[in-house]
Amino acid sequence: MEYITLNTGAQMPKLGLGVFQMSDEEVAAAVPAAIEAGYRLFDTASRYYNEGALGKAIATCGVPREELFITTKLWFKDYGYERTKEAFRVSLDLLGLDYLDLDLMHQPFNDYYGAWRALEELHEQGLIRSIGVSNFYPDRYADLIQHNRVVPAVNQRQAHPFNQQIDAQAQAAEHGTVLQAWSPLAQGNPEVLNHPVLRVIAEAHGKSVPQVILRWLTQRDVAVVVKSTHADRLAANIDVFGFALSDAEMAAIATIDRKEGPDHQDPAMLERLLALE
Ligand SMILES: NC(=O)c1ccc[n+]([C@@H]2O[C@H](COP(=O)([O-])OP(=O)(O)OC[C@H]3O[C@@H](n4cnc5c(N)ncnc54)[C@H](OP(=O)(O)O)[C@@H]3O)[C@@H](O)[C@H]2O)c1
């Protein structure tokens, strides 16, 4: 495993397991398999409703707490100074932890300034080692850092071969924020996983297309959270630190960017998320 140093000095594994859309039973099975394969970073969210299952799985995983890196996310309906502190406590209790490694504001909506002030305080109290954001686009990210004390350690954005986030990574790097990719495999989109450019590169290295994608992101110093419920895929997805892509291969992948992804600047996205529980 390779690590990336956050602006807090914390060492974050470059690749971790995301448990979005996993049932409690799937979390209970996937986490030990992931630990066995070498994963140490686990990414959940209050909105995934499986923080309790993740907490139980890590409590019995046999790895010392300080070797684990646990991320959760604050749902935008829980933003605002007071509500954020309450929501943080709920997440911490469900996870059975006495500190979080990383807490992210999940969406750039509602009172995220109040939420950020609460997270800044929790960070300063040592209860959250690093704080960050997710789905923050350049304008809101720039505004947030201009008007607050703590610069986000991480901005978690969708990033995969059809949505490469080159500009977002450059902006984040300028301010010392690490870009972390969600849905790095485009949620298994067959058009991505069968793309001829990626297949040629995979064949040249004797690797799978998912491994090439995860290597390409981590080689760019984009951290990733990737999901699988299958032990063989979990093991393959983390086995990406023993080979390197050439400059020509990195350049070839750059040509297939479509800058295509969800749009949190579209009011319809807010409407859709507001309609969720
Ligand atoms: N911040 C946010 O707003 C946000 C949004 C979405 C996701 N996330 C985070 O990002 C994590 C990953 O994103 P994601 O779960 O949406 O998508 P993803 O990791 O890109 O893709 C997961 C899908 O790909 C399949 N898969 C995994 N490894 C594979 C392999 N080696 N070969 C073929 N298929 C493979 C999985 O199937 P199996 O499970 O059947 O193997 C699953 O259907 C999430 O779990 C979550 O932690 C964050």
Ligand as a Chemical Component Dictionary entry (heavy atoms), coordinates in Angstrom:
data_LIG
# 
_chem_comp.id                   LIG 
_chem_comp.type                 NON-POLYMER 
_chem_comp.pdbx_formal_charge   0 
_chem_comp.three_letter_code    LIG 
# 
loop_
_chem_comp_atom.comp_id 
_chem_comp_atom.atom_id 
_chem_comp_atom.alt_atom_id 
_chem_comp_atom.type_symbol 
_chem_comp_atom.charge 
_chem_comp_atom.model_Cartn_x 
_chem_comp_atom.model_Cartn_y 
_chem_comp_atom.model_Cartn_z 
_chem_comp_atom.pdbx_ordinal 
LIG N1  N1  N 0  -18.885 11.139 -2.022  1  
LIG C1  C1  C 0  -19.854 10.690 -2.803  2  
LIG O1  O1  O 0  -20.799 11.424 -3.156  3  
LIG C2  C2  C 0  -19.796 9.287  -3.274  4  
LIG C3  C3  C 0  -20.660 8.838  -4.285  5  
LIG C4  C4  C 0  -20.551 7.520  -4.720  6  
LIG C5  C5  C 0  -19.589 6.681  -4.161  7  
LIG N2  N2  N 1  -18.772 7.114  -3.172  8  
LIG C6  C6  C 0  -17.747 6.252  -2.546  9  
LIG O2  O2  O 0  -16.962 5.664  -3.579  10 
LIG C7  C7  C 0  -16.975 4.259  -3.419  11 
LIG C8  C8  C 0  -16.796 3.567  -4.756  12 
LIG O3  O3  O 0  -17.762 4.017  -5.677  13 
LIG P1  P1  P 0  -18.947 3.111  -6.233  14 
LIG O4  O4  O 0  -19.249 2.044  -5.263  15 
LIG O5  O5  O -1 -20.050 4.020  -6.617  16 
LIG O6  O6  O 0  -18.381 2.552  -7.612  17 
LIG P2  P2  P 0  -17.043 1.821  -8.137  18 
LIG O7  O7  O 0  -16.144 1.498  -7.015  19 
LIG O8  O8  O 0  -16.558 2.602  -9.290  20 
LIG O9  O9  O 0  -17.651 0.494  -8.763  21 
LIG C9  C9  C 0  -18.260 -0.483 -7.967  22 
LIG C10 C10 C 0  -18.913 -1.459 -8.949  23 
LIG O10 O10 O 0  -17.908 -2.072 -9.757  24 
LIG C11 C11 C 0  -17.904 -3.481 -9.528  25 
LIG N3  N3  N 0  -16.503 -3.901 -9.449  26 
LIG C12 C12 C 0  -15.610 -3.687 -8.451  27 
LIG N4  N4  N 0  -14.413 -4.204 -8.743  28 
LIG C13 C13 C 0  -14.538 -4.774 -9.968  29 
LIG C14 C14 C 0  -13.636 -5.476 -10.796 30 
LIG N5  N5  N 0  -12.373 -5.695 -10.426 31 
LIG N6  N6  N 0  -14.101 -5.917 -11.992 32 
LIG C15 C15 C 0  -15.365 -5.681 -12.380 33 
LIG N7  N7  N 0  -16.281 -5.015 -11.619 34 
LIG C16 C16 C 0  -15.850 -4.569 -10.428 35 
LIG C17 C17 C 0  -18.642 -3.699 -8.229  36 
LIG O11 O11 O 0  -19.320 -4.925 -8.247  37 
LIG P3  P3  P 0  -19.189 -6.007 -7.044  38 
LIG O12 O12 O 0  -19.467 -5.298 -5.752  39 
LIG O13 O13 O 0  -20.262 -6.991 -7.427  40 
LIG O14 O14 O 0  -17.794 -6.553 -7.152  41 
LIG C18 C18 C 0  -19.650 -2.547 -8.241  42 
LIG O15 O15 O 0  -20.780 -2.884 -9.018  43 
LIG C19 C19 C 0  -18.330 3.989  -2.760  44 
LIG O16 O16 O 0  -18.437 2.689  -2.210  45 
LIG C20 C20 C 0  -18.365 5.109  -1.757  46 
LIG O17 O17 O 0  -17.568 4.788  -0.619  47 
LIG C21 C21 C 0  -18.856 8.407  -2.723  48 
# 
loop_
_chem_comp_bond.comp_id 
_chem_comp_bond.atom_id_1 
_chem_comp_bond.atom_id_2 
_chem_comp_bond.value_order 
_chem_comp_bond.pdbx_ordinal 
LIG N1  C1  SING 1  
LIG C1  O1  DOUB 2  
LIG C1  C2  SING 3  
LIG C2  C3  SING 4  
LIG C2  C21 DOUB 5  
LIG C3  C4  DOUB 6  
LIG C4  C5  SING 7  
LIG C5  N2  DOUB 8  
LIG N2  C6  SING 9  
LIG N2  C21 SING 10 
LIG C6  O2  SING 11 
LIG C6  C20 SING 12 
LIG O2  C7  SING 13 
LIG C7  C8  SING 14 
LIG C7  C19 SING 15 
LIG C8  O3  SING 16 
LIG O3  P1  SING 17 
LIG P1  O4  DOUB 18 
LIG P1  O5  SING 19 
LIG P1  O6  SING 20 
LIG O6  P2  SING 21 
LIG P2  O7  DOUB 22 
LIG P2  O8  SING 23 
LIG P2  O9  SING 24 
LIG O9  C9  SING 25 
LIG C9  C10 SING 26 
LIG C10 O10 SING 27 
LIG C10 C18 SING 28 
LIG O10 C11 SING 29 
LIG C11 N3  SING 30 
LIG C11 C17 SING 31 
LIG N3  C12 SING 32 
LIG N3  C16 SING 33 
LIG C12 N4  DOUB 34 
LIG N4  C13 SING 35 
LIG C13 C14 SING 36 
LIG C13 C16 DOUB 37 
LIG C14 N5  SING 38 
LIG C14 N6  DOUB 39 
LIG N6  C15 SING 40 
LIG C15 N7  DOUB 41 
LIG N7  C16 SING 42 
LIG C17 O11 SING 43 
LIG C17 C18 SING 44 
LIG O11 P3  SING 45 
LIG P3  O12 DOUB 46 
LIG P3  O13 SING 47 
LIG P3  O14 SING 48 
LIG C18 O15 SING 49 
LIG C19 O16 SING 50 
LIG C19 C20 SING 51 
LIG C20 O17 SING 52 
# 
